Amino acid sequence: MPATWLLVAKYNLAQGTYLARSPLSTTLPAQTLPKKSIFAGLPSGLFLLLISLLLVLPYAAKWASVFLLSTVKFLGGPLAGSSMGLGFGQTMALTVAGMMTSVFIFSGIGRAWVRHRQQQRRLRRAPVFSKRSRNIIKIFKRFGMGGIAFLTPILLSPIGGTVIATLLGVPRQRILLHMFWSAVLWGGILTMASDRIGHLLHH
């Protein structure tokens, strides 16, 4: 866990009080608990764990929102992180982690997913390859896996781009490698843009 996420806590043996502060927020005041508090009888290790959970809990929902949005819609991660006041590093890391989670999962089950979707389209007597799919195949033939990875965060979804790459026979290791640099590139650009837009709207 990064140092900035760690709880800064101190047990004052002389005064019999606990002093805890979270560096996640500079506006959060230190919490001093008197010796007669119900926490005073707890072992210091257990107390620190409980305080850590209490201080991190408000951020957990924000982190989860950014992460989960990024697994399905990459752009949603930076926008959510900026709107909820998360820092650049946290937003970018959660966005990249969300996309790469989808890439890791669907690069493993992508072929089975594609066969299922193709069977559904045949049952509906719809074309197996849509116009959009044909355009993506043209991009792949011209630019390779790098082209698919570059377009995935902004035009495709992490799931869609991964499934297409798997269908086109790209090895899983190449998919993971190319999707990772694309996630880092677009994660940085979109997070920075979201932060700038947020500052302009608030000033």
C-alpha positions in Angstrom: 0.0 0.0 0.0 1.4 3.4 -0.9 2.8 5.5 2.0 0.3 8.3 1.4 -2.5 5.8 2.1 -1.1 4.6 5.4 -2.6 5.7 8.7 -0.5 8.0 10.7 -1.3 7.1 14.3 0.4 7.4 17.7 -0.4 6.0 21.0 0.6 8.3 23.8 1.6 6.1 26.7 2.2 9.0 29.1 -1.3 10.6 28.6 -3.2 7.4 27.8 -4.7 8.8 24.7 -4.8 7.8 21.0 -4.0 10.4 18.4 -4.8 9.5 14.8 -4.7 11.4 11.5 -5.2 10.4 7.9 -2.8 12.0 5.3 -5.4 11.3 2.7 -7.1 14.5 3.6 -5.3 17.6 4.9 -8.6 18.9 6.2 -9.4 15.9 8.4 -8.6 16.9 12.0 -6.7 14.6 14.3 -8.9 12.5 16.5 -7.9 12.3 20.1 -9.7 9.6 22.2 -9.7 10.0 26.0 -8.3 7.3 28.2 -11.8 6.3 29.3 -12.9 5.7 25.7 -14.1 2.2 24.9 -11.1 1.9 22.6 -8.7 2.4 25.4 -8.8 -1.2 26.5 -8.0 -2.5 23.1 -4.4 -3.6 22.1 -2.7 -0.9 20.2 -2.4 -3.0 17.1 -6.1 -3.8 17.0 -6.9 -0.1 17.7 -4.8 1.1 14.8 -6.4 -1.4 12.5 -9.9 -0.2 13.5 -9.0 3.4 13.0 -7.4 2.7 9.7 -10.6 1.1 8.5 -12.7 4.0 9.7 -10.4 6.6 8.0 -10.2 4.7 4.7 -13.9 3.7 4.5 -15.1 7.1 3.0 -12.5 6.7 0.2 -13.3 3.0 -0.5 -16.6 3.8 -2.2 -14.9 6.4 -4.4 -12.1 4.0 -5.4 -14.6 1.2 -6.1 -16.6 3.6 -8.4 -13.6 4.6 -10.5 -12.3 1.1 -10.7 -15.7 -0.5 -11.7 -16.5 2.2 -14.2 -13.1 1.7 -15.9 -13.7 -2.0 -16.4 -16.6 -1.2 -18.8 -16.2 2.4 -20.0 -12.7 3.7 -19.8 -13.7 7.4 -20.0 -15.9 7.0 -17.0 -13.0 6.4 -14.7 -11.2 9.8 -15.1 -14.5 11.7 -15.1 -15.7 10.0 -11.9 -12.3 10.4 -10.2 -12.2 14.1 -11.0 -15.8 14.7 -9.9 -15.2 13.0 -6.6 -12.1 14.9 -5.8 -9.5 12.1 -6.1 -6.0 13.0 -7.0 -4.3 12.5 -10.3 -2.3 9.5 -9.2 -5.2 7.7 -7.5 -7.5 8.3 -10.5 -5.0 7.2 -13.1 -4.0 4.1 -11.1 -7.6 3.0 -10.6 -8.5 3.6 -14.2 -5.6 1.6 -15.5 -6.3 -1.2 -13.0 -10.0 -1.3 -14.0 -9.3 -1.6 -17.7 -6.5 -4.1 -17.3 -8.8 -6.3 -15.1 -11.3 -6.5 -18.0 -8.5 -7.2 -20.5 -7.0 -9.9 -18.3 -10.4 -11.7 -17.9 -11.7 -11.4 -21.4 -8.4 -12.2 -23.1 -8.9 -15.6 -21.4 -12.5 -16.2 -22.2 -12.7 -14.0 -25.4 -13.0 -16.8 -27.9 -15.9 -18.5 -26.0 -17.6 -15.1 -25.7 -17.2 -14.5 -29.5 -18.6 -17.9 -30.4 -21.6 -17.3 -28.1 -22.3 -13.8 -29.7 -21.9 -15.2 -33.3 -24.4 -18.0 -32.5 -26.9 -15.4 -31.2 -26.5 -13.3 -34.3 -27.0 -16.4 -36.5 -30.2 -17.3 -34.6 -31.4 -13.7 -35.2 -30.3 -14.0 -38.9 -28.2 -11.0 -38.4 -24.8 -10.6 -40.1 -22.0 -12.3 -38.2 -19.8 -9.2 -38.8 -21.3 -5.8 -38.5 -20.2 -2.8 -40.5 -18.3 -1.5 -37.4 -16.6 -4.9 -37.0 -15.4 -4.8 -40.6 -14.0 -1.3 -40.1 -12.1 -2.5 -37.0 -10.7 -5.4 -39.0 -9.4 -2.9 -41.6 -7.7 -1.0 -38.9 -6.1 -4.2 -37.6 -4.8 -5.1 -41.0 -3.2 -1.7 -41.4 -1.9 -0.9 -37.9 -1.9 -4.3 -36.1 -2.6 -4.8 -32.5 -1.2 -1.4 -31.7 -4.0 0.2 -33.6 -6.7 -1.8 -31.8 -5.1 -1.0 -28.4 -4.8 2.7 -29.2 -8.6 3.0 -30.1 -9.9 0.8 -27.3 -10.1 3.4 -24.4 -11.7 6.1 -26.6 -13.8 4.3 -29.2 -14.1 0.7 -28.0 -14.7 -0.5 -24.5 -12.0 -2.5 -22.7 -14.2 -5.6 -23.1 -14.9 -4.9 -26.8 -11.4 -4.2 -27.8 -10.1 -7.3 -26.0 -12.7 -9.6 -27.5 -12.0 -8.3 -31.0 -8.2 -8.7 -30.5 -8.8 -12.3 -29.3 -11.1 -13.0 -32.3 -8.4 -11.8 -34.6 -6.0 -14.3 -33.2 -3.7 -12.0 -31.3 -1.7 -13.9 -28.5 -2.8 -13.1 -25.0 0.6 -11.7 -24.0 0.6 -9.2 -26.8 -3.0 -8.2 -26.0 -2.0 -7.5 -22.4 1.2 -5.6 -23.3 -0.5 -3.4 -25.9 -3.6 -2.7 -23.8 -1.4 -1.8 -20.8 0.6 1.0 -22.6 -2.7 2.2 -24.2 -4.4 2.3 -20.7 -1.4 4.3 -19.2 -1.3 6.7 -22.2 -5.0 7.5 -22.3 -5.4 7.2 -18.5 -2.9 10.0 -18.1 -4.3 12.2 -20.9 -8.0 11.8 -19.9 -7.3 12.2 -16.1 -5.3 15.4 -16.8 -8.1 16.7 -19.1 -10.8 15.9 -16.5 -8.8 17.7 -13.8 -8.4 20.8 -16.0 -12.1 20.8 -16.9 -13.0 20.4 -13.2 -10.8 23.4 -12.2 -12.3 25.6 -14.9 -15.8 24.8 -13.9 -15.1 25.6 -10.2 -13.4 28.9 -10.9 
